[in-house]
Amino acid sequence: MRIRNFSIVISMVTSLFFVQSSTAQKNIGNYFSGETNVMVDSAGRGFVDLIDGTRIYGNKVDVGGNFRVIIIVDKVKYELDKVKGVQLGKVKGSMYSSEYLTNFNGTLCETIVLGTKISVYKGSTQVTVDNKMEIYNDYFYIKNGGKPKRLKSLEDAVEAIGDCKATKDISSFTFKDLRQELKENKQFLNEYFDKYNKECK
């Protein structure tokens, strides 16, 4: 899974983000593919989404700045709080370089699964340990428009999608099972969570 070198502060979900002391194999977030289920348009253009449903297309969309505070559309830079004259509170997300970023109170988080019932996101926390920079990835989900909840353990995954017949088998999974499934399909966990969106009420 790709790790990008940037620092972000997520005020909306501060309580969810902790320095990870366990091994990566015990963090279910590390079993997600970094490829989002949000697709670019047929022409392959990136875009910026506004909460009113407006989509601003660009042949090249990128994000810059140490805190991802600039959206670059066709080489034209827009401050995040003023994309084509639209204030940050109206910016829902941005698609660039195969990543869909969702706006949380001024911070853009990578969107792993986006759905009408459940969505999964990744934020990164950069810390310095013994004069060495380390980056920790933290995953969380939002279900049925509720509050963000941490997604780290298998128990967290069961709480997220175990209440539906189509996805209840998540309760019997082990990390060994997930590793085996990923050998066949790197999108397995992404698709399993998206199955909740497609088949569960």
Backbone bond lengths (Angstrom), bond angles and torsions (degrees), N, CA, C in turn:
res aa  C-N    CA-C-N  psi(-1)  N-CA   C-N-CA  omega(-1)  CA-C   N-CA-C  phi
1 M - - - 1.459 - - 1.523 109.66 -
2 R 1.281 116.97 134.97 1.454 122.19 -175.95 1.519 110.75 -73.54
3 I 1.328 117.28 137.77 1.461 122.85 174.49 1.511 107.69 -118.88
4 R 1.306 117.57 123.17 1.455 122.22 -178.56 1.525 108.92 -95.57
5 N 1.336 116.08 143.91 1.446 121.56 -175.86 1.517 110.19 -87.68
6 F 1.310 115.70 88.34 1.455 119.70 177.05 1.521 109.74 -151.74
7 S 1.321 115.37 161.37 1.457 121.24 178.43 1.505 108.61 -112.70
8 I 1.322 117.70 136.24 1.451 120.01 174.49 1.511 110.06 -140.27
9 V 1.301 114.78 153.60 1.451 121.69 175.75 1.505 107.30 -121.81
10 I 1.299 118.08 124.15 1.457 121.88 -175.87 1.524 108.20 -111.59
11 S 1.320 116.64 93.29 1.451 120.44 -175.24 1.512 112.57 -64.11
12 M 1.345 116.73 -30.69 1.456 120.73 -176.70 1.518 112.02 -70.17
13 V 1.330 115.81 -28.71 1.458 118.87 -173.91 1.530 111.69 -127.57
14 T 1.324 116.89 32.59 1.449 120.75 -176.83 1.520 111.80 -56.73
15 S 1.323 117.02 -41.65 1.455 120.81 -176.31 1.513 112.94 -67.34
16 L 1.329 117.16 -13.63 1.458 120.37 -178.00 1.516 112.94 -88.13
17 F 1.330 116.55 -18.24 1.458 119.38 -169.73 1.530 110.75 -99.74
18 F 1.321 116.05 118.56 1.448 121.42 -179.38 1.527 109.21 -128.08
19 V 1.317 116.30 152.18 1.457 119.67 173.46 1.518 108.16 -66.44
20 Q 1.334 116.08 126.88 1.459 120.51 -174.21 1.525 109.75 -84.38
21 S 1.335 116.32 121.16 1.455 120.75 177.84 1.517 112.25 -103.15
22 S 1.309 117.46 -15.83 1.459 121.00 178.93 1.521 109.81 -81.78
23 T 1.311 116.42 167.50 1.457 120.01 179.73 1.501 109.97 -71.98
24 A 1.350 115.61 157.19 1.465 120.92 -178.35 1.518 111.29 -61.06
25 Q 1.324 117.18 -30.06 1.460 120.04 -177.59 1.522 112.23 -66.67
26 K 1.320 117.99 -20.03 1.460 121.15 -178.76 1.519 112.65 -97.01
27 N 1.316 116.85 6.48 1.463 122.05 177.15 1.522 107.88 -108.46
28 I 1.332 116.66 110.57 1.464 119.65 -174.72 1.526 111.69 -62.12
29 G 1.316 117.12 -24.32 1.459 119.79 179.12 1.513 112.32 -58.57
30 N 1.322 116.80 -32.06 1.454 121.00 -178.43 1.520 113.35 -74.05
31 Y 1.320 116.12 -1.10 1.469 120.32 177.50 1.529 111.65 -98.90
32 F 1.320 116.60 -2.87 1.460 120.18 173.94 1.519 109.51 -80.46
33 S 1.329 115.80 146.68 1.454 120.39 170.09 1.518 108.03 -79.10
34 G 1.330 116.67 146.11 1.458 120.17 178.87 1.510 113.39 -76.06
35 E 1.332 117.20 -4.27 1.456 121.00 -179.23 1.528 109.66 -82.47
36 T 1.305 116.74 121.52 1.458 121.49 -177.16 1.522 111.25 -77.50
37 N 1.342 116.26 159.19 1.467 119.94 175.02 1.525 111.49 -89.57
38 V 1.337 116.85 2.31 1.464 120.92 174.53 1.522 107.65 -83.47
39 M 1.320 116.97 127.90 1.456 120.82 -172.53 1.526 112.09 -105.15
40 V 1.330 115.13 147.57 1.460 119.91 170.74 1.522 108.05 -72.20
41 D 1.325 117.04 168.08 1.460 118.92 -178.92 1.526 109.85 -76.60
42 S 1.328 116.95 175.61 1.458 121.70 -174.22 1.526 112.75 -61.28
43 A 1.326 116.29 -23.75 1.460 120.24 179.04 1.530 112.02 -87.67
44 G 1.323 116.24 -1.48 1.454 120.46 178.64 1.509 114.40 77.95
45 R 1.324 117.40 16.80 1.462 120.47 -178.42 1.526 111.55 -81.72
46 G 1.322 115.42 149.45 1.446 120.16 170.69 1.515 109.54 -83.66
47 F 1.329 116.57 175.90 1.458 118.67 -177.96 1.520 111.78 -162.58
48 V 1.316 114.70 164.76 1.457 123.22 172.39 1.519 106.89 -118.14
49 D 1.342 117.36 128.77 1.464 121.98 178.68 1.523 110.31 -99.70
50 L 1.318 116.31 137.67 1.451 122.22 174.10 1.528 108.78 -106.46
51 I 1.315 117.11 155.02 1.458 119.31 -175.76 1.517 112.47 -67.60
52 D 1.333 117.92 -16.58 1.459 119.74 177.62 1.525 112.15 -84.19
53 G 1.351 116.48 4.11 1.449 120.67 178.33 1.515 114.70 97.17
54 T 1.333 117.02 -8.69 1.463 120.47 179.01 1.522 110.31 -70.07
55 R 1.310 116.85 139.18 1.458 122.14 177.64 1.529 108.77 -123.65
56 I 1.335 116.55 121.40 1.454 122.85 179.92 1.525 108.17 -98.62
57 Y 1.340 117.10 113.91 1.460 121.57 -176.79 1.519 111.97 -90.88
58 G 1.318 114.59 152.69 1.452 121.03 172.78 1.513 109.33 -149.11
59 N 1.319 117.94 145.15 1.455 120.24 177.39 1.521 111.71 -67.32
60 K 1.325 115.61 -24.41 1.464 120.40 174.48 1.520 108.51 -141.77
61 V 1.315 115.79 117.72 1.461 121.44 178.41 1.521 108.02 -120.17
62 D 1.319 116.90 129.26 1.457 121.08 -179.93 1.528 107.92 -140.41
63 V 1.316 115.32 168.87 1.462 120.97 179.78 1.512 107.93 -129.54
64 G 1.339 116.99 134.13 1.451 120.65 -177.64 1.510 112.55 -132.12
65 G 1.321 115.69 179.44 1.460 121.23 -178.75 1.514 110.66 91.17
66 N 1.329 117.06 150.14 1.462 121.27 -178.01 1.522 112.73 -59.44
67 F 1.310 116.81 -29.32 1.453 120.55 -179.75 1.521 111.03 -113.97
68 R 1.343 116.46 25.53 1.461 121.91 -179.31 1.531 110.63 50.78
69 V 1.317 114.83 55.05 1.462 119.76 -175.19 1.518 112.43 -102.53
70 I 1.333 116.99 2.46 1.461 120.24 -179.32 1.521 108.91 -127.10
71 I 1.322 116.36 132.41 1.453 121.03 171.83 1.519 107.12 -106.83
72 I 1.317 116.81 127.69 1.458 122.06 -177.66 1.521 108.32 -107.85
73 V 1.307 116.71 116.47 1.461 122.45 -179.48 1.524 107.97 -116.54
74 D 1.332 115.54 113.72 1.470 120.74 -178.38 1.524 111.87 49.14
75 K 1.334 115.43 50.09 1.466 125.11 175.66 1.526 113.82 71.26
76 V 1.323 117.40 0.68 1.461 120.52 176.46 1.523 108.30 -98.29
77 K 1.341 116.61 126.12 1.456 121.03 -176.56 1.527 111.13 -90.92
78 Y 1.310 114.72 136.19 1.466 121.61 175.89 1.519 108.27 -126.60
79 E 1.328 116.35 128.73 1.450 119.01 174.22 1.529 108.06 -62.63
80 L 1.322 116.35 143.89 1.459 120.57 -174.31 1.523 112.22 -58.10
81 D 1.326 116.74 -30.58 1.459 118.81 -178.90 1.523 112.34 -87.15
82 K 1.335 116.22 6.48 1.457 118.09 -179.82 1.521 110.13 -153.23
83 V 1.326 116.08 67.86 1.457 121.35 178.43 1.518 108.61 -85.19
84 K 1.312 116.79 110.14 1.458 122.44 -177.07 1.537 111.27 48.88
85 G 1.331 115.41 41.94 1.454 120.39 176.48 1.511 114.50 81.43
86 V 1.339 118.01 2.79 1.466 120.88 -178.37 1.521 109.21 -99.60
87 Q 1.314 117.05 129.89 1.451 120.95 -178.07 1.525 111.12 -68.19
88 L 1.344 115.71 156.12 1.449 122.09 -175.40 1.524 112.30 -54.19
89 G 1.328 117.45 -38.96 1.451 120.64 -176.85 1.508 113.19 -60.33
90 K 1.337 117.19 -15.11 1.461 120.77 -179.98 1.525 112.15 -101.40
91 V 1.339 116.56 -1.00 1.456 120.47 178.49 1.523 109.00 -91.47
92 K 1.320 116.78 118.72 1.459 121.76 -178.39 1.515 111.95 -86.87
93 G 1.323 116.41 -42.68 1.456 118.98 -178.65 1.508 111.54 -174.38
94 S 1.331 115.32 178.07 1.456 120.66 -177.65 1.517 109.57 -146.57
95 M 1.330 116.35 134.86 1.451 122.06 177.78 1.520 108.91 -103.86
96 Y 1.329 116.89 122.46 1.457 119.40 176.77 1.528 109.05 -152.42
97 S 1.316 115.80 140.19 1.459 122.24 174.43 1.527 112.11 48.27
98 S 1.324 116.85 45.05 1.479 125.05 178.26 1.519 113.71 70.46
99 E 1.329 118.83 5.33 1.459 121.73 176.40 1.526 109.91 -110.80
100 Y 1.335 115.91 135.81 1.458 119.82 173.28 1.518 107.26 -106.87
101 L 1.331 115.74 120.87 1.454 121.74 -178.33 1.521 109.73 -104.56
102 T 1.322 115.85 131.03 1.462 121.21 179.77 1.519 109.94 -105.98
103 N 1.317 116.08 137.86 1.455 121.86 -177.06 1.538 111.24 -82.60
104 F 1.330 116.38 121.83 1.458 122.34 172.81 1.523 108.04 -120.93
105 N 1.326 116.03 99.13 1.465 121.25 177.19 1.530 113.13 50.03
106 G 1.328 116.02 41.19 1.453 119.84 176.10 1.507 114.94 96.67
107 T 1.324 117.08 -2.98 1.453 121.40 177.48 1.517 109.32 -114.64
108 L 1.322 117.09 135.25 1.453 121.31 -179.84 1.521 110.35 -96.80
109 C 1.340 116.30 119.58 1.462 122.22 179.07 1.519 109.85 -107.05
110 E 1.325 116.39 142.76 1.454 120.60 178.65 1.529 109.64 -67.18
111 T 1.315 116.01 130.92 1.453 122.22 -179.01 1.524 109.39 -95.82
112 I 1.327 117.00 116.29 1.461 121.72 -178.14 1.526 110.51 -88.45
113 V 1.318 116.71 -49.83 1.465 122.78 176.56 1.525 107.95 -131.29
114 L 1.311 116.46 127.37 1.464 120.62 178.57 1.520 108.24 -119.66
115 G 1.328 116.68 122.53 1.457 119.97 -178.02 1.505 112.69 -149.67
116 T 1.314 116.17 172.38 1.463 120.97 -178.67 1.523 112.08 -77.76
117 K 1.342 117.45 -21.33 1.464 120.45 -178.41 1.521 112.37 -109.02
118 I 1.328 116.67 -40.73 1.461 119.36 179.79 1.526 109.78 -144.38
119 S 1.326 116.09 140.49 1.460 122.32 177.29 1.523 108.49 -131.52
120 V 1.321 115.75 146.50 1.460 122.13 -179.08 1.523 108.69 -120.01
121 Y 1.328 116.45 135.89 1.459 121.83 -176.31 1.529 110.57 -130.42
122 K 1.345 114.42 158.40 1.462 120.39 175.14 1.516 109.81 -129.13
123 G 1.327 115.63 130.99 1.455 121.41 171.89 1.517 107.50 -118.88
124 S 1.307 117.73 160.76 1.462 120.96 179.54 1.514 109.66 -124.95
125 T 1.332 115.24 136.17 1.454 121.79 178.23 1.512 108.29 -113.90
126 Q 1.317 117.28 125.10 1.465 121.87 -178.63 1.524 109.10 -103.40
127 V 1.332 116.98 125.46 1.463 121.32 -179.39 1.522 109.17 -132.72
128 T 1.329 115.81 160.04 1.461 121.37 177.12 1.517 108.95 -109.65
129 V 1.316 116.60 122.04 1.458 122.77 179.30 1.518 108.43 -123.80
130 D 1.352 116.56 119.99 1.467 121.09 -178.44 1.532 111.46 51.33
131 N 1.319 115.40 47.81 1.464 122.96 179.09 1.520 113.82 62.06
132 K 1.321 116.58 18.48 1.460 121.56 178.34 1.519 109.33 -120.95
133 M 1.341 115.34 130.37 1.457 120.10 -179.37 1.525 110.00 -78.24
134 E 1.329 116.82 129.45 1.453 121.97 177.00 1.525 109.82 -128.59
135 I 1.329 115.90 146.83 1.460 120.86 -179.15 1.517 109.18 -119.43
136 Y 1.327 116.32 129.01 1.451 121.77 179.00 1.524 108.87 -114.48
137 N 1.309 115.63 130.80 1.458 120.54 177.82 1.516 109.43 -93.92
138 D 1.313 116.51 132.01 1.453 122.31 179.89 1.521 109.32 -122.99
139 Y 1.307 116.79 130.64 1.456 121.82 -177.00 1.525 109.57 -110.15
140 F 1.312 115.32 146.16 1.461 120.36 175.54 1.516 108.78 -148.80
141 Y 1.323 116.14 163.56 1.457 120.33 179.63 1.516 110.23 -132.53
142 I 1.318 114.85 156.76 1.458 121.99 173.90 1.526 106.63 -125.64
143 K 1.312 115.94 125.94 1.465 121.50 -175.01 1.514 110.14 -118.52
144 N 1.315 115.88 128.64 1.467 122.53 176.94 1.524 112.75 50.80
145 G 1.331 115.52 40.07 1.461 120.26 176.85 1.510 114.90 71.80
146 G 1.342 117.53 13.68 1.458 121.17 -178.89 1.519 113.20 -81.52
147 K 1.328 115.70 -160.17 1.456 120.94 -179.12 1.531 110.40 -83.72
148 P 1.336 117.69 153.68 1.470 120.65 176.80 1.520 110.98 -61.31
149 K 1.331 116.55 138.82 1.458 121.78 177.07 1.526 109.24 -129.76
150 R 1.321 115.11 142.76 1.451 120.83 -178.17 1.524 110.91 -63.44
151 L 1.333 115.79 143.37 1.460 121.77 177.43 1.523 107.45 -128.30
152 K 1.312 115.25 91.87 1.458 120.67 -176.77 1.524 112.13 -128.28
153 S 1.316 117.08 -47.82 1.457 121.10 -175.03 1.521 111.65 -98.97
154 L 1.324 116.30 168.74 1.460 121.01 173.69 1.519 110.36 -62.33
155 E 1.324 116.01 -33.96 1.465 120.13 177.81 1.526 111.28 -63.99
156 D 1.329 116.25 -36.76 1.472 119.85 176.36 1.519 110.48 -62.85
157 A 1.343 116.25 -39.95 1.464 120.64 179.90 1.524 110.92 -66.42
158 V 1.328 116.68 -39.61 1.470 120.62 178.11 1.522 110.11 -63.21
159 E 1.333 116.64 -42.16 1.463 120.15 177.92 1.521 110.91 -62.74
160 A 1.332 116.18 -34.67 1.465 120.81 -176.33 1.518 112.25 -72.41
161 I 1.344 118.04 -47.66 1.471 119.42 -171.29 1.524 113.89 -131.62
162 G 1.323 117.47 9.08 1.456 120.01 -176.74 1.509 115.45 -80.08
163 D 1.342 116.88 -1.34 1.467 120.67 -176.52 1.526 112.81 -93.56
164 C 1.320 117.84 13.76 1.466 122.35 -178.45 1.527 109.22 -125.89
165 K 1.314 116.87 139.81 1.461 121.77 -178.53 1.521 111.80 -57.88
166 A 1.325 117.03 -38.41 1.464 121.09 -176.06 1.527 112.83 -68.22
167 T 1.331 117.18 -24.47 1.463 120.40 -175.54 1.528 113.37 -126.19
168 K 1.314 117.90 11.40 1.467 120.73 -175.92 1.525 112.58 -67.15
169 D 1.345 117.44 -19.06 1.464 120.56 179.64 1.525 112.51 -63.82
170 I 1.330 116.75 -12.89 1.459 119.98 177.29 1.528 110.51 -57.00
171 S 1.334 116.70 -26.65 1.465 121.04 -178.25 1.525 112.53 -69.23
172 S 1.334 117.40 -19.52 1.466 120.79 -179.57 1.520 112.36 -99.79
173 F 1.326 118.14 -2.18 1.457 121.53 -178.63 1.530 111.22 -72.73
174 T 1.307 114.76 148.82 1.458 122.44 168.28 1.524 107.22 -119.23
175 F 1.320 117.03 167.31 1.459 119.21 177.09 1.533 110.38 -63.95
176 K 1.317 116.59 -31.20 1.460 120.10 175.99 1.529 110.38 -63.60
177 D 1.339 116.49 -41.46 1.461 120.50 177.22 1.522 110.77 -60.20
178 L 1.327 116.47 -43.94 1.461 120.53 -178.94 1.523 111.22 -63.39
179 R 1.329 116.47 -42.29 1.459 119.16 179.29 1.526 110.83 -62.19
180 Q 1.324 116.19 -38.12 1.453 119.93 178.85 1.527 111.29 -66.53
181 E 1.329 116.78 -42.93 1.462 121.06 179.03 1.526 111.26 -63.54
182 L 1.325 115.91 -38.45 1.460 119.93 -177.78 1.519 112.54 -68.69
183 K 1.324 116.99 -23.16 1.459 119.39 175.75 1.526 110.76 -64.75
184 E 1.323 115.58 -31.09 1.458 121.06 -179.67 1.528 112.15 -90.41
185 N 1.324 116.13 -32.42 1.466 120.64 -174.99 1.524 109.14 -152.55
186 K 1.334 117.00 106.41 1.464 120.32 -176.89 1.528 112.62 -67.74
187 Q 1.332 115.89 -14.66 1.462 120.59 179.17 1.532 111.72 -94.96
188 F 1.330 117.74 10.32 1.467 120.85 -171.40 1.523 112.68 -54.40
189 L 1.325 118.08 -52.68 1.460 120.19 -175.79 1.522 111.22 -68.78
190 N 1.342 116.45 -38.95 1.466 119.63 175.63 1.521 110.31 -57.24
191 E 1.325 115.85 -48.10 1.460 120.42 -177.26 1.525 111.60 -67.95
192 Y 1.323 116.89 -31.26 1.461 120.56 179.55 1.527 110.40 -67.27
193 F 1.330 116.50 -41.90 1.458 119.94 177.07 1.525 110.36 -68.89
194 D 1.335 117.00 -38.16 1.457 119.64 179.12 1.527 110.81 -68.74
195 K 1.313 116.94 -25.72 1.467 121.71 175.54 1.523 109.97 -59.97
196 Y 1.336 115.79 -34.30 1.464 120.53 176.99 1.529 110.31 -61.39
197 N 1.331 115.68 -39.67 1.464 120.09 178.70 1.529 111.76 -66.56
198 K 1.308 116.21 -36.22 1.461 120.69 -172.44 1.535 114.12 -87.43
199 E 1.346 117.13 -30.35 1.457 119.16 -171.16 1.517 115.38 -118.92
200 C 1.308 117.28 -6.91 1.471 119.69 -176.97 1.520 111.84 -107.39
201 K 1.306 115.75 147.91 1.477 120.68 -178.58 1.512 110.36 -84.48
